Amino acid sequence: MNIRGIYKTSLIDFPGKICTVLFSGGCNLRCRFCHNPDLADNWKVLELASNEEAIDLIRKRKKVIDAVTISGGEPTLSLNIDSFFEKIKELGMSIKLDSNGLHPEVISRLIGKRLLDYAAIDIKTSPEKYRLVTGTDVDFSRIVESIDILRTGGIDYEVRTTSIPGYVTLDDFAGIRDRIGRVRSYCLQQFHRDARLLDRSWESIEPYPVEKILAIREFVLTFADRCELRGI
């Protein structure tokens, strides 16, 4: 799984559960606001934890946690993700996947094998601005396909977006709505510039005031059953 980071105990990364978070190295995007730039760009210099070490840690923490969140980077790039998830499931753990949604075939396969209990898909901005925000040309239809899989997959899921002034506006949320349709749960994340970002120039961006985030939330509720605010 190319595990390059471990957070032993989290109360916020898996809704309703206490989990260990495993961070995989490598990503197919270069989001300019990324808070884990080393995992995206410089993951080869980070310490590698073997799959066996990670599973052993989870086994030892069974009395403390009831779930594991796999984040990144982008976990769906890992070639042995299925077998690794199977080992976690053998320990009786629920599994949550954080993904950018660009590999719907992986998400579909994990659900089909009953190896996934919760998924979070990060939508960075409207399709038209994706290269501006991520530095990468993407096929947005693959993200839509991932969300369609989750809508019918029988597991809990959320879609989430970091609200960045100038780059993620109300018009951008309208563009997102027009492409993905109605979703069960949408999470709006406040942009924070107090961490080292992949693009250091973005650290000068002033975050949206709370009133603006609340206004965005009202719009998102026109196409989401519920909308949670995070980092406010």
Secondary structure, 3 states (H helix, E strand, C coil): CCEEEEEEEECCCCCCCCEEEEEECCCCCCCCCCCCHHHHHCHHHCCCECHHHHHHHHHHCCCCCCEEEEECCCHHHCCCHHHHHHHHHHCCCEEEEEECCCCHHHHHHHHHCCCCCEEEEECCCCHHHHHHHHCCCCCHHHHHHHHHHHHHCCCEEEEEEEECCCCCCHHHHHHHHHHHCCEEEEEEEECCCCCCCCCHHHHHCCCCCHHHHHHHHHHHCCCEEEEEEECC
